[in-house]
Structure formats: C-alpha cells, structure tokens
Amino acid sequence: MRRLIAVAVPAALVAATLAGCDTSPGAAAIVGGDRISAQKLQQTVDSGLADPQAQQQLGADRPGFVRKELSRLITNILVSKAASEEGVTATNADIDSELASLAQQAGGESQLEQQAGAAGVPKKDLRNFIYYFVLQQKIGEKLAAAVPITQQQLEAAYQSQIDQFDQVDSAHILVKTKAEADSILAQVKANPSAFATLAKKFSLDTGSKAAGGELGFQPHSQFVAAFADAIFKAKPGTFIEVHSQFGWHVVHVIAHRTTTLAQATPQLKAQILQPESQTLVQKQLTTVANRIGVHVNPRYGTWDPKTTSVAAPSDKGGVSSPAPTSKS
C-alpha cells in the first residue's frame, strides 16, 4: 500500500490515524488500560509544529492538529493490540525497507525528512511513525490473505504493468542509409569493443551518441514499434540491424530482463488487495476499540466510532478550548 506524508509519505499514513480520550484528571485519552496524558499530547503537538512549514500549514488550525495527533496516538495503541492479536510484527528490516522506498520517492533521505517535518512529523519521530504504518500493512496483509484472487485478475494486473516487468538494455547507432548500417554492423561484429567509439563518431541520435549509443534498460513502449519489436525478439549479446522511420539502426542488444508472472504474483496480490486490506484494517481497529473502550476527554473532542477518530467538541457542552497551548 504504498502509503504519503504530503508528497513523500503515503497519504494513507496520515489518513489512517485514529483517536480517543478520557475524563480522568490529566488524561487526554484512555484506551483500554493505556493512558495518554495531556502533557504527552502537548509535547507531541509542539514537536510536530516546531518545523516552520508545519507551523505555517498546520498551526493555523491548532485544535484540528491536536485532534489529529491525539487520533494518531490512540491509533498506535489500537494497532499494537490488533497486531498482537493477529500475531504480526514489524521488524527493523521492514522499517528500513519502507524508509528507503519513501526516500527514493522523495528524492533522498534529507528531502524525505524535510517533507515529513512540513507535514508535522519531526525527524526524531519519523522512524516510529513508519513503524506503525508498516504494522498496519502487516495486519492488512494477514487479514486479506484469505480473500480470493483469480488468475484473470493477476494476469490483467501483470499486463497493465508490463513495462516494469519486461525490459531490454540496448545501445544503437543511428545512420541515414542501409549501406552505412551494413558497414558499421560488419565492423562491430568483427570488433564488438568498437561499438561505443563508432556510435560517438557516426550516430545521428544526439541523445545517446555521447554515451556510446547506450539506451539503458527500457520497456517495449519506450520505442517505436519496429525498433522495439526487433530488440525484444533478439538474443541478448547480439548485434542487429533495424529500420524505422528515423533511419537505420545498428543495435547491440545487451540484456533482456524479465520478471515472470509467478515472480510478480506476491507484489500483484498486495496491489489488488490493497483497498480490501485497508477496509479490513479499519474494521479490525474499530472492533478492538469497541472491545477495550476508548474514552476522550471532552476538552479535546469526542470519540467517533464510525470514523475511529476524535471529532471536534460540541459547542453546546461549553467545554474549554480543545487545543493545549505551548509552554513558550
């Protein structure tokens, strides 16, 4: 499920936060036998708004951010209990993998940290934030494991993403005439190491000639049909000649990388089941919350069992401001 904090962290991470609270003195919420103190909530809110961008974007509605953070703290408790009941865990390797994936999407580790900070998740809390997100994924995978998936669904999903499962690494030299292509083809067959030099000297493709004609791993859809059909049919390691609307190509078919349907099946199943998985997790957390009890201090709002989150307090109750203020 792949899962953005603003741009970097999957929206499902933020959207999945839940909530609860209690009227016990000094408590923001009581979840089963766990107590979330008002002090902890205030510290969490202040920490989340420490980033200037977060303060600008989220600080304008501090009560709303307080409810969101309280919801997240309660959700963490519910997720932990649900995970324990389902017998699932999130290892350090799982967290490292998710962080690496998010960093790649964000353009680097520092960019991820900046984007997370702007979304109210400070660097020091990012790993813990990801831990609970991964734990929710694990719960979803466990709950959705029994949901049937047809072979037709798998094949359709595979074909819709074939570009990432079937790619060829190639290099080419583009010239105007067949006579030129024939001459160059003969030379590279006689001396394969000369290919890059010949590409830099003769190729009309300004986008690849400086790199010795190298095109890298690309899917079939990246090229015009005549070129793509030829290189995907050719045996890796061979040199071929191809004619397209651009001219004549002398091509070195370097490698063909394929992920079979069987190999891709776990990934495809996770993608197909993602919506169902999210629904099942939501239902499970609601079940856990109803069983153990979630009590929200009316100062901060009310527990909404339908959305498993903290709703804004009613004006009719005459309660005090739901937003703890900074000590500064």
C-alpha positions in Angstrom: 0.0 0.0 0.0 2.0 2.0 -0.8 1.4 4.5 1.5 2.5 9.9 1.5 3.2 12.4 4.2 2.4 15.3 1.9 4.5 14.4 -1.1 6.8 11.9 0.4 5.0 9.8 2.9 1.9 8.0 1.5 -1.3 9.7 2.3 -2.7 6.5 3.8 -0.2 7.0 6.7 -1.8 10.3 7.7 -5.3 9.3 6.8 -5.1 6.1 8.8 -4.6 7.9 12.1 -7.3 7.2 14.7 -8.2 8.7 18.1 -9.6 8.5 21.7 -9.5 10.3 25.2 -10.7 10.3 28.8 -12.1 12.5 31.5 -9.5 11.2 34.1 -7.6 14.2 35.5 -4.6 15.0 33.4 -5.5 12.5 30.7 -6.2 13.3 27.1 -7.4 9.8 26.4 -7.8 6.4 28.0 -7.6 3.4 25.6 -8.4 0.2 27.4 -5.7 0.1 30.1 -3.5 2.7 28.4 -3.4 6.3 29.4 -2.4 9.2 27.1 -1.5 12.2 29.2 -2.4 15.7 28.3 1.3 16.5 28.8 2.3 13.9 26.2 -0.2 15.2 23.8 1.0 18.8 24.2 4.6 17.7 23.7 3.7 15.8 20.6 1.8 18.8 19.2 4.6 21.2 20.0 7.1 18.9 18.4 5.1 18.5 15.3 4.7 22.2 14.9 8.3 23.0 15.5 9.1 23.0 11.8 8.4 26.4 10.3 6.5 24.9 7.4 4.4 22.8 9.6 3.6 25.8 11.8 2.5 27.7 8.8 0.5 25.0 7.2 -0.9 23.2 10.3 -0.6 25.7 13.1 -3.4 27.9 11.7 -5.8 25.2 12.9 -4.1 24.1 16.1 -7.2 22.5 17.6 -7.6 20.4 14.4 -3.9 19.4 14.6 -4.3 18.5 18.2 -7.2 16.2 17.4 -5.2 14.6 14.5 -2.2 13.9 16.8 -4.4 12.6 19.6 -6.1 10.3 17.0 -2.7 9.1 15.9 -1.5 8.3 19.4 -4.7 6.3 20.1 -4.4 4.6 16.7 -0.9 3.4 17.6 -2.3 1.7 20.7 -5.1 0.1 18.7 -2.7 -1.0 16.0 -0.3 -2.5 18.6 -3.2 -4.5 20.2 -4.5 -5.6 16.8 -1.1 -6.7 15.7 -0.6 -8.7 18.9 -3.9 -10.5 18.4 -3.1 -11.3 14.7 0.5 -12.4 15.6 2.2 -9.9 13.2 5.3 -7.8 13.8 7.2 -5.1 12.0 11.0 -5.7 12.0 13.8 -3.2 11.7 14.4 -4.6 8.2 10.8 -3.8 7.3 11.1 -0.3 8.6 14.4 0.2 6.8 12.9 -1.0 3.6 9.9 1.3 3.8 12.1 4.3 4.7 14.4 3.6 1.8 11.4 3.4 -0.6 10.0 6.7 0.7 13.4 8.4 0.5 13.7 7.3 -3.1 10.3 8.7 -3.9 11.2 12.0 -2.1 14.5 12.4 -3.9 16.7 11.5 -1.0 16.8 11.0 2.8 17.1 14.7 3.6 14.2 15.5 1.3 12.1 12.9 3.0 12.9 14.3 6.4 12.1 17.9 5.2 8.7 16.8 3.7 7.8 14.8 6.8 8.7 17.7 9.0 6.5 20.0 7.0 3.6 17.5 7.5 4.1 17.6 11.2 6.3 14.5 11.6 9.7 15.6 13.0 12.9 13.7 12.1 13.1 12.1 15.6 9.6 10.6 15.2 9.8 9.5 11.6 11.0 6.0 12.3 8.3 5.4 14.9 5.7 6.8 12.5 6.8 4.4 9.8 6.8 1.5 12.3 3.1 1.9 13.0 2.4 2.3 9.3 4.2 -0.9 8.4 2.5 -2.7 11.3 -0.9 -1.6 9.7 0.3 -3.0 6.4 1.2 -6.3 8.0 -2.2 -6.5 9.7 -3.9 -5.8 6.4 -1.9 -8.5 4.6 -2.7 -11.0 7.3 -6.4 -10.2 7.2 -6.6 -10.1 3.4 -4.7 -13.4 2.9 -8.0 -15.3 2.7 -9.6 -13.1 0.1 -9.6 -15.0 -3.2 -7.9 -13.6 -6.3 -8.5 -15.1 -9.7 -5.8 -15.9 -12.2 -7.5 -13.5 -14.6 -7.1 -10.7 -12.1 -3.4 -11.5 -11.7 -2.8 -11.6 -15.5 -4.7 -8.4 -16.0 -2.6 -6.6 -13.3 0.6 -8.1 -14.8 -0.1 -6.9 -18.3 -1.2 -3.4 -17.1 2.3 -3.1 -15.5 4.3 -5.0 -18.1 6.7 -2.1 -18.7 8.3 -2.7 -15.3 8.4 -6.5 -15.7 9.9 -6.8 -19.2 12.8 -4.5 -20.3 15.7 -4.7 -22.7 19.1 -3.0 -22.3 20.4 -1.9 -25.6 22.7 0.6 -27.5 22.3 1.8 -31.0 24.0 3.8 -33.8 21.6 5.7 -36.0 22.5 6.4 -39.6 20.7 7.5 -42.8 21.3 4.7 -45.2 21.3 0.9 -45.2 24.7 0.9 -46.8 26.1 2.9 -43.8 24.3 0.5 -41.4 25.7 -2.6 -43.2 29.2 -1.2 -43.0 29.0 -0.4 -39.3 27.3 -3.7 -38.5 30.2 -5.6 -40.1 32.7 -3.6 -38.1 31.0 -4.2 -34.7 30.6 -7.9 -35.4 34.3 -8.1 -36.1 35.2 -5.9 -33.2 32.4 -5.5 -30.6 34.6 -3.2 -28.4 34.5 -0.6 -31.2 30.7 -0.1 -30.8 30.9 2.9 -28.4 33.6 4.6 -30.5 31.6 4.2 -33.7 28.4 5.5 -32.0 30.2 8.7 -30.9 31.5 9.2 -34.4 28.6 8.3 -36.7 25.3 8.2 -34.7 22.7 10.8 -35.6 21.0 10.3 -32.3 22.3 13.2 -30.3 20.6 12.0 -27.1 22.7 8.8 -26.9 25.8 9.2 -29.0 27.8 10.8 -26.3 27.2 7.7 -24.1 28.3 5.4 -26.9 24.8 4.8 -28.0 23.7 3.4 -24.7 19.9 3.4 -24.1 19.8 1.5 -20.9 17.0 -0.8 -19.7 13.8 0.3 -21.3 10.3 -1.2 -21.8 8.7 -2.0 -25.2 6.5 1.1 -25.0 9.6 3.4 -24.9 10.4 2.8 -28.5 8.7 2.9 -31.9 7.2 -0.4 -32.8 9.7 -1.5 -35.4 12.7 -0.9 -33.1 11.0 -2.3 -30.0 9.8 -5.5 -31.7 13.2 -6.2 -33.1 15.2 -5.8 -29.9 12.7 -7.7 -27.7 12.9 -10.6 -30.1 16.7 -10.6 -30.5 19.0 -12.7 -28.4 21.0 -10.8 -25.8 24.6 -10.2 -26.8 23.8 -10.0 -30.5 24.1 -7.1 -33.0 21.2 -6.5 -35.3 20.1 -4.0 -37.9 16.7 -2.3 -37.7 14.9 0.1 -40.0 12.5 2.6 -38.5 11.0 6.0 -39.5 14.1 7.6 -38.1 16.6 5.8 -40.3 18.8 2.7 -40.0 19.9 1.4 -36.6 22.8 -0.8 -35.7 21.8 -2.2 -32.4 23.7 -4.0 -29.6 21.1 -6.0 -27.7 22.9 -6.2 -24.3 20.5 -7.9 -22.0 16.8 -8.8 -21.5 15.4 -8.5 -18.0 12.1 -10.2 -17.3 10.1 -10.7 -14.2 7.6 -13.6 -14.7 4.0 -13.5 -13.6 4.9 -16.1 -11.0 7.7 -13.9 -9.6 5.5 -10.8 -9.7 2.5 -12.5 -8.1 3.2 -11.5 -4.4 3.5 -7.9 -5.4 0.5 -8.0 -7.7 -1.6 -9.7 -4.9 -0.7 -6.9 -2.5 -1.7 -4.3 -5.0 -5.0 -5.9 -5.9 -5.9 -6.5 -2.2 -4.8 -3.0 -1.0 -8.3 -1.5 -1.0 -9.7 -4.6 0.7 -6.8 -4.6 3.1 -7.4 -1.1 4.2 -11.0 -1.8 4.8 -10.3 -4.9 6.8 -7.7 -3.0 9.0 -10.2 -0.2 9.6 -12.9 -2.8 10.7 -10.4 -4.6 12.9 -9.3 -1.4 14.7 -12.9 -0.4 15.2 -13.6 -3.9 16.7 -10.6 -3.5 19.0 -11.6 0.0 20.0 -15.2 -1.1 20.8 -14.0 -4.1 22.8 -11.4 -2.3 25.0 -13.1 1.1 25.2 -11.9 4.5 24.0 -12.6 7.5 26.2 -11.8 11.0 25.1 -11.5 14.0 27.4 -14.3 16.3 26.2 -11.8 19.1 26.3 -10.3 17.7 23.1 -13.4 16.3 21.4 -15.5 13.2 21.2 -14.7 9.7 20.1 -16.5 8.9 16.8 -16.8 5.1 16.5 -17.8 5.3 12.8 -14.6 7.0 11.7 -12.5 5.8 14.7 -11.2 9.3 15.2 -11.6 12.2 17.5 -14.3 14.6 16.4 -14.4 18.3 17.3 -16.1 19.1 20.6 -19.7 20.3 20.6 -20.2 24.0 21.3 -23.3 23.0 23.3 -21.2 21.5 26.0 -19.5 24.7 26.9 -16.1 22.9 27.3 -12.9 24.8 27.3 -10.5 25.2 24.3 -9.6 21.8 22.8 -6.1 22.9 21.9 -3.3 22.8 24.6 -1.1 25.8 24.3 2.6 25.8 24.0 4.6 26.5 27.2 6.6 29.1 25.4 
